[in-house]
Amino acid sequence: MSPRGRDTTGRPLDPQAEDGPAGRARGFGTGDRGSPPFSDEFGGRVVRPAKGAQAGSAVESVDFSGAVSDGEADVQSVVRGSRVHEVLEEIDRELIALQPVKRRIRQIAALLVIDRLREEMGLSSQRPTLHMSFTGSPGTGKTTVALRMASILHRLGYIEKGHLVAVTRDDLVGQYVGHTAPKTKDVVKRAFGGILFIDEAYYLHRPENERDYGQEAVEVLLQVMESERQNLVVVMAGYKDPMEEFFQANPGMGSRVAHHIHFPDYDVDELMEIARLMVAGQGYEMSDDAAGALRDYIERRLERPRFAHGRSIRNAIERARMRQATRLFDSSGKLTKRDLVTIEPDDILQSSVFSDTEEEEPDDAEGTARRELEASAGT
């Protein structure tokens, strides 16, 4: 986790960003005595745009007015100037399959570009509702897409900074009366100018526990999702059925979410393609027999609990690398370059997935998600 008071790029967080009359009027400045700026209790993750991209730089580089001349609008000049096409290409390149997701993100990007052009041509254009719901199993790319969406929104001027704040229930809900609202407001302050990504958002609502304080966090979020639409985009993520139940129990929340995007599970062939990309990306290669062993591993691992798709594949590759390193460490002969880069079948077959008596080590979903978040941000 990042050092206190700094984001994952090492930039200091500005505790005065929401101070002053405007911030206090909304209850998010130092005037809100119950919520000191950027409390040290915060346990979520703040991710800035890639290194070298200062807040606002991508927005400032685009001259939307220059895209309109003599009553005609040049769509591609906005696309090129904002470099939105680069983000869409990254999504195509980095994410295997997920065609419905990619198509929906492209549609949202198109809406935002045209909305900007309408504004420049003097046509009535109300800011579109941008809050979103991402549903699907762990490891299907929801966090990666949220980061790319932050880039699109930033480059088109819909959010000022383009950072993403990723949190769970523990970062929003307090443990005693009067603790939850200040805690939630502190998180919201950090997310101003970017995206607030709430993983497993349905855990905020626990109707079976009358003393649970999660509903107070929901009420704060309902308020800011409406009153701070110009400053904040909220993305809620989790499994599909629990998210639907959450929206049914909180209709005000569901009505504020305009884009519901489902991330389908990967099949075996798609997981193999993800594995090949990961292996190649780390400077390794698999022998044909090792690839066969990995396919067998995936088919078995799919039947076991806590399978997290891309994250589980990443962990499997890491374990195979460790076994390969141990095998080479224990060898007595000289090593060739091919020895150093090749994953062999035994590096995979030693997994306890192939044992009937041992349980595969559970995937560190939280740790892997944090590493993916930071890596995706270019840190």
C-alpha positions as CSV (number, residue, x, y, z in Angstrom):
1,M,0.0,0.0,0.0
2,S,1.1,3.5,-0.7
3,P,2.8,5.6,2.1
4,R,0.3,7.7,4.0
5,G,-0.5,11.0,2.3
6,R,0.8,9.9,-1.1
7,D,-0.7,8.1,-4.1
8,T,0.8,5.2,-5.9
9,T,3.0,7.5,-8.1
10,G,4.5,9.1,-5.0
11,R,2.8,12.4,-5.6
12,P,1.6,14.1,-2.3
13,L,-2.2,14.3,-1.8
14,D,-3.4,17.8,-1.3
15,P,-5.4,18.0,1.9
16,Q,-6.6,21.5,1.0
17,A,-8.1,20.6,-2.3
18,E,-11.6,20.8,-1.0
19,D,-11.1,23.4,1.6
20,G,-12.6,26.8,1.3
21,P,-16.2,28.1,1.0
22,A,-17.3,25.9,-1.9
23,G,-16.0,22.8,-0.3
24,R,-17.4,23.6,3.1
25,A,-20.8,24.4,1.6
26,R,-20.9,20.8,0.3
27,G,-19.7,19.4,3.6
28,F,-16.4,18.2,2.3
29,G,-13.9,20.8,3.6
30,T,-12.4,21.5,6.9
31,G,-15.6,23.1,7.9
32,D,-17.0,19.6,8.3
33,R,-15.5,19.0,11.7
34,G,-16.5,15.4,11.8
35,S,-14.4,14.6,8.7
36,P,-10.8,15.9,8.8
37,P,-9.3,16.2,5.3
38,F,-7.8,12.9,4.1
39,S,-8.0,10.9,7.4
40,D,-5.3,8.4,8.1
41,E,-7.9,5.8,8.5
42,F,-8.3,5.5,4.7
43,G,-7.3,2.0,3.5
44,G,-8.2,2.2,-0.1
45,R,-6.0,2.9,-3.1
46,V,-5.5,6.1,-5.0
47,V,-4.2,5.6,-8.6
48,R,-3.1,8.6,-10.7
49,P,-2.9,8.7,-14.5
50,A,0.4,7.3,-15.9
51,K,3.6,8.9,-14.9
52,G,4.2,12.2,-16.7
53,A,0.5,13.0,-17.1
54,Q,-0.1,15.9,-14.8
55,A,-3.7,16.5,-13.7
56,G,-5.5,18.3,-16.5
57,S,-2.8,18.0,-19.1
58,A,-4.7,15.7,-21.4
59,V,-7.8,18.0,-21.2
60,E,-5.7,21.1,-21.9
61,S,-4.2,19.6,-25.0
62,V,-7.6,19.3,-26.7
63,D,-9.1,22.4,-28.4
64,F,-12.8,21.4,-28.8
65,S,-13.7,24.7,-30.3
66,G,-11.2,24.1,-33.1
67,A,-13.1,21.0,-34.1
68,V,-16.0,23.2,-35.2
69,S,-15.7,25.5,-38.3
70,D,-18.2,27.0,-40.7
71,G,-21.1,25.1,-39.1
72,E,-19.3,21.7,-39.5
73,A,-17.9,19.5,-36.8
74,D,-14.7,17.3,-37.2
75,V,-15.2,14.3,-35.1
76,Q,-11.8,12.8,-35.8
77,S,-10.0,15.9,-34.7
78,V,-11.5,15.5,-31.2
79,V,-10.6,11.8,-31.3
80,R,-7.0,12.5,-32.3
81,G,-6.6,15.5,-30.1
82,S,-7.8,13.7,-27.0
83,R,-6.1,10.5,-28.0
84,V,-9.2,8.6,-27.0
85,H,-8.5,6.1,-29.8
86,E,-5.3,5.1,-28.0
87,V,-7.2,4.1,-24.9
88,L,-9.7,2.1,-26.9
89,E,-6.8,0.4,-28.7
90,E,-5.2,-0.4,-25.3
91,I,-8.5,-2.0,-24.2
92,D,-8.6,-4.1,-27.3
93,R,-4.9,-5.1,-26.9
94,E,-4.9,-5.8,-23.2
95,L,-8.2,-7.6,-22.7
96,I,-8.8,-11.0,-24.2
97,A,-12.4,-11.5,-25.5
98,L,-15.0,-9.4,-23.7
99,Q,-16.4,-8.1,-27.0
100,P,-19.7,-6.9,-25.4
101,V,-17.7,-4.9,-22.9
102,K,-15.4,-3.3,-25.5
103,R,-18.4,-2.5,-27.6
104,R,-20.1,-0.7,-24.8
105,I,-17.1,1.3,-23.8
106,R,-16.7,2.4,-27.4
107,Q,-20.4,3.5,-27.4
108,I,-19.9,5.5,-24.2
109,A,-16.7,7.1,-25.7
110,A,-18.7,8.0,-28.9
111,L,-21.5,9.6,-26.8
112,L,-19.0,11.7,-24.9
113,V,-17.2,12.9,-28.1
114,I,-20.5,13.8,-29.8
115,D,-21.7,15.5,-26.6
116,R,-18.6,17.7,-26.7
117,L,-19.2,18.7,-30.3
118,R,-22.9,19.5,-29.7
119,E,-21.8,21.8,-26.9
120,E,-19.3,23.6,-29.2
121,M,-22.0,24.0,-31.9
122,G,-24.3,25.7,-29.4
123,L,-26.8,22.8,-29.3
124,S,-28.5,22.0,-26.0
125,S,-26.4,19.3,-24.3
126,Q,-27.0,18.2,-20.8
127,R,-24.0,16.4,-19.2
128,P,-24.7,12.7,-19.5
129,T,-25.1,10.5,-16.4
130,L,-21.8,8.7,-16.1
131,H,-22.1,6.5,-13.0
132,M,-21.7,2.8,-13.9
133,S,-22.1,-0.7,-12.6
134,F,-19.6,-3.4,-13.6
135,T,-20.8,-7.0,-12.8
136,G,-18.9,-10.2,-13.2
137,S,-16.6,-12.7,-11.5
138,P,-13.3,-11.6,-10.0
139,G,-10.4,-11.3,-12.5
140,T,-12.5,-10.5,-15.6
141,G,-11.1,-7.1,-16.2
142,K,-13.4,-4.7,-14.3
143,T,-10.7,-2.8,-12.5
144,T,-8.7,-2.4,-15.7
145,V,-11.7,-1.1,-17.7
146,A,-12.5,1.3,-14.9
147,L,-8.9,2.7,-15.1
148,R,-9.2,3.1,-18.9
149,M,-12.6,4.7,-18.5
150,A,-11.0,7.2,-16.2
151,S,-8.5,8.0,-19.0
152,I,-11.3,8.5,-21.5
153,L,-13.3,10.8,-19.2
154,H,-10.2,12.8,-18.3
155,R,-9.0,13.3,-21.9
156,L,-12.5,14.5,-22.9
157,G,-12.7,16.9,-20.0
158,Y,-15.5,15.2,-18.0
159,I,-13.3,14.7,-15.0
160,E,-10.5,17.0,-14.0
161,K,-7.7,14.7,-12.8
162,G,-8.4,11.2,-14.2
163,H,-7.4,9.3,-11.1
164,L,-9.2,6.3,-9.6
165,V,-9.9,5.6,-5.9
166,A,-10.6,1.9,-5.3
167,V,-12.4,1.0,-2.0
168,T,-14.4,-1.7,-0.3
169,R,-17.0,-1.6,2.4
170,D,-14.3,-1.4,5.1
171,D,-13.1,2.0,3.7
172,L,-16.6,3.5,3.8
173,V,-18.4,2.1,6.8
174,G,-17.6,3.0,10.4
175,Q,-17.8,0.8,13.5
176,Y,-19.8,3.1,15.7
177,V,-22.6,5.7,15.6
178,G,-21.4,8.9,13.8
179,H,-18.3,7.3,12.3
180,T,-19.7,6.3,8.8
181,A,-20.7,9.6,7.3
182,P,-17.3,11.3,7.9
183,K,-15.5,8.2,6.8
184,T,-17.4,8.0,3.5
185,K,-17.1,11.8,2.9
186,D,-13.3,11.5,3.3
187,V,-13.2,8.8,0.6
188,V,-15.4,11.0,-1.7
189,K,-13.1,13.9,-1.2
190,R,-10.2,11.8,-2.4
191,A,-12.1,10.8,-5.5
192,F,-13.2,14.3,-6.6
193,G,-12.0,14.9,-10.1
194,G,-11.8,11.2,-10.9
195,I,-13.6,7.8,-10.4
196,L,-14.7,6.2,-7.1
197,F,-14.5,2.4,-7.7
198,I,-16.5,0.5,-5.0
199,D,-15.7,-3.2,-5.2
200,E,-18.4,-5.6,-3.9
201,A,-20.7,-2.6,-3.4
202,Y,-23.6,-4.8,-2.3
203,Y,-21.9,-5.4,1.1
204,L,-22.8,-1.8,2.0
205,H,-26.4,-3.0,2.4
206,R,-26.9,-5.6,5.2
207,P,-30.6,-5.5,6.1
208,E,-30.4,-8.5,8.3
209,N,-28.3,-6.5,10.8
210,E,-30.3,-3.7,12.3
211,R,-27.2,-2.2,13.9
212,D,-25.2,-2.1,10.6
213,Y,-24.1,1.4,9.5
214,G,-23.7,0.6,5.8
215,Q,-27.0,2.3,4.9
216,E,-25.6,5.6,6.2
217,A,-22.8,5.2,3.6
218,V,-25.3,4.5,0.9
219,E,-27.2,7.7,1.8
220,V,-24.0,9.8,1.5
221,L,-23.2,8.2,-1.8
222,L,-26.8,8.9,-3.1
223,Q,-26.4,12.5,-2.2
224,V,-23.0,13.0,-3.9
225,M,-23.9,11.0,-7.0
226,E,-26.5,13.6,-7.7
227,S,-25.1,16.8,-6.3
228,E,-21.5,16.2,-7.4
229,R,-22.1,14.7,-10.9
230,Q,-19.7,17.4,-12.3
231,N,-16.9,16.3,-10.0
232,L,-17.2,12.6,-9.5
233,V,-18.0,9.4,-11.4
234,V,-18.9,6.3,-9.2
235,V,-18.4,2.8,-10.5
236,M,-19.8,0.0,-8.4
237,A,-18.6,-3.6,-9.1
238,G,-19.4,-7.1,-8.0
239,Y,-21.2,-10.3,-8.8
240,K,-24.2,-9.8,-11.0
241,D,-27.0,-11.3,-8.9
242,P,-26.0,-9.6,-5.6
243,M,-25.6,-6.3,-7.5
244,E,-29.2,-6.6,-8.8
245,E,-30.5,-7.3,-5.3
246,F,-28.6,-4.3,-4.1
247,F,-30.2,-2.0,-6.6
248,Q,-33.6,-3.4,-5.9
249,A,-33.2,-2.7,-2.2
250,N,-31.8,0.8,-3.0
251,P,-33.9,2.0,-6.0
252,G,-32.4,5.5,-5.7
253,M,-29.0,4.1,-6.3
254,G,-30.1,2.1,-9.3
255,S,-31.7,5.1,-10.9
256,R,-28.5,7.1,-10.6
257,V,-26.5,4.4,-12.6
258,A,-26.8,4.9,-16.3
259,H,-24.5,2.2,-17.6
260,H,-24.7,-1.4,-16.5
261,I,-21.9,-3.5,-18.0
262,H,-21.6,-7.2,-17.5
263,F,-18.1,-8.9,-17.8
264,P,-18.6,-12.5,-18.9
265,D,-16.5,-15.4,-17.5
266,Y,-13.6,-16.5,-19.7
267,D,-13.6,-20.0,-21.2
268,V,-10.6,-22.3,-21.3
269,D,-9.3,-21.2,-24.7
270,E,-9.5,-17.5,-23.6
271,L,-7.7,-18.3,-20.3
272,M,-5.0,-20.1,-22.3
273,E,-4.6,-17.0,-24.5
274,I,-4.3,-14.8,-21.4
275,A,-1.7,-17.2,-20.0
276,R,0.4,-17.0,-23.2
277,L,0.3,-13.2,-23.1
278,M,1.4,-13.2,-19.5
279,V,4.2,-15.7,-20.0
280,A,5.5,-13.8,-23.1
281,G,5.1,-10.4,-21.3
282,Q,7.5,-11.7,-18.6
283,G,10.1,-12.9,-21.0
284,Y,9.3,-16.6,-20.8
285,E,7.9,-19.2,-23.2
286,M,6.1,-22.6,-22.6
287,S,7.1,-25.8,-24.3
288,D,4.3,-27.5,-26.2
289,D,4.0,-30.1,-23.4
290,A,3.9,-27.3,-20.8
291,A,1.1,-25.6,-22.6
292,G,-0.8,-28.9,-22.6
293,A,-0.2,-29.2,-18.8
294,L,-1.4,-25.7,-18.3
295,R,-4.6,-26.4,-20.2
296,D,-5.2,-29.4,-17.9
297,Y,-4.4,-27.2,-14.9
298,I,-7.0,-24.6,-16.0
299,E,-9.7,-27.2,-16.6
300,R,-9.1,-28.7,-13.1
301,R,-8.8,-25.3,-11.4
302,L,-12.1,-24.1,-12.9
303,E,-13.8,-26.8,-10.8
304,R,-12.3,-25.6,-7.5
305,P,-13.5,-22.8,-5.3
306,R,-12.2,-19.2,-5.4
307,F,-11.3,-19.3,-9.0
308,A,-10.6,-15.7,-10.1
309,H,-10.0,-16.0,-13.9
310,G,-7.2,-13.6,-14.9
311,R,-5.9,-13.3,-11.4
312,S,-5.8,-17.1,-10.9
313,I,-4.0,-17.5,-14.2
314,R,-1.5,-14.8,-13.1
315,N,-0.9,-16.6,-9.8
316,A,-0.5,-20.0,-11.6
317,I,2.2,-18.4,-13.9
318,E,4.0,-17.0,-10.8
319,R,4.0,-20.4,-9.2
320,A,5.3,-22.0,-12.3
321,R,8.1,-19.5,-12.5
322,M,9.0,-20.3,-8.9
323,R,9.1,-24.0,-9.6
324,Q,11.2,-23.4,-12.7
325,A,13.6,-21.3,-10.7
326,T,13.9,-24.0,-8.1
327,R,14.5,-26.7,-10.7
328,L,17.3,-24.6,-12.3
329,F,18.7,-23.7,-8.9
330,D,19.1,-27.3,-8.0
331,S,20.6,-28.3,-11.4
332,S,24.3,-29.1,-11.6
333,G,25.0,-28.2,-15.2
334,K,25.5,-25.0,-17.0
335,L,22.3,-23.2,-18.1
336,T,21.6,-21.9,-21.5
337,K,19.4,-19.0,-22.4
338,R,16.7,-21.4,-23.5
339,D,16.8,-23.1,-20.1
340,L,16.2,-19.7,-18.4
341,V,13.2,-18.7,-20.5
342,T,11.4,-22.1,-20.9
343,I,8.6,-23.3,-18.6
344,E,8.5,-27.1,-18.7
345,P,5.5,-29.4,-17.9
346,D,6.8,-30.4,-14.5
347,D,6.8,-26.7,-13.5
348,I,3.1,-26.8,-13.8
349,L,2.3,-30.4,-12.9
350,Q,3.8,-30.0,-9.4
351,S,0.7,-27.9,-8.5
352,S,-1.5,-29.4,-5.8
353,V,-4.4,-29.0,-8.3
354,F,-3.2,-32.3,-9.7
355,S,-3.3,-33.9,-6.3
356,D,-6.5,-35.5,-4.9
357,T,-5.5,-34.9,-1.3
358,E,-4.1,-31.4,-1.2
359,E,-5.9,-28.1,-1.7
360,E,-4.5,-25.5,-4.1
361,E,-3.2,-22.5,-2.3
362,P,-6.0,-19.9,-2.4
363,D,-5.4,-17.0,-4.7
364,D,-4.4,-13.7,-3.1
365,A,-7.2,-11.8,-4.9
366,E,-6.7,-8.5,-3.0
367,G,-2.9,-8.4,-3.3
368,T,-3.1,-9.3,-7.0
369,A,-5.8,-6.8,-7.6
370,R,-3.6,-4.1,-6.0
371,R,-0.6,-5.0,-8.1
372,E,-2.8,-5.0,-11.3
373,L,-4.2,-1.6,-10.4
374,E,-0.8,-0.1,-9.9
375,A,0.7,-1.7,-13.0
376,S,-2.3,-0.6,-15.2
377,A,-1.7,3.0,-14.0
378,G,1.9,2.8,-15.3
379,T,3.4,2.9,-11.8
